[in-house]
C-alpha cells in the first residue's frame, strides 16, 4: 500500500534524524528522512515540506496507527501535531500467482495496451486506465499496481485471468487445427 499524509508545516529534517529513532537521513542521496516501523512493516518518508509518504502496511488502520506513533516522536521536537492530515491511500500494490505457466507472448497479442519486449524485460506489462499497471510473468506470477481499493484490484485480476483463459482456449483450438494427423488427411 502507498499512502500519503501531511504534517501541514515545514519540518527540520536534520532535527528529526537526530532525535527520532529509527530514522535514516542521507541528504546527498535523497531529500527526506526515512522512518521505519517493523510490525507490520511500514516506511514513512518525511519531506521538509511536511508531506509524508508511507509504503507498506496491510491495512490503512495499521498505517494510521504507526503515523500516530510517528507523531508522538515528533511532538517533543516542537512539531505541532494537532493539524496534521492522517494517511490516505494513494494506491495499492498486490501480488497473485496462477498454478500454471502463462504464455505471455500469446497473451500480448490479445490484451489491448499490453507490451512485451523480452529483450528488455522478462514480463508482460499491461497498462491500464489511469495509473494502473499489471506485470505478468511466464511463471504465473502477477503484480498489480495502482488501484485504490481491493475491489478494483480483484476486478483487474479477474479480467486478466479471463484473458489468460481465453488465450489457453485459443491455443488449444490452434493446436487441434494444426495437429499432424489432421493436416495429413
Secondary structure, 3 states (H helix, E strand, C coil): CEEEEECCCCCCHHHHHHHCCCEEECCCCCCEEEEEECCCCEEEEEECCCEEEEEECCCHHHHHHHHHHHHHHHHCCCCCCCCCEEEEEEECEEEEECCCCCCHHHHHHHCCCEECCCCCCCEEEEECCCCCEEEEECCCEEEEECCCCHHHHHHHHHHHHHHHHHHHHHHHHHHHHCCHHHHHC
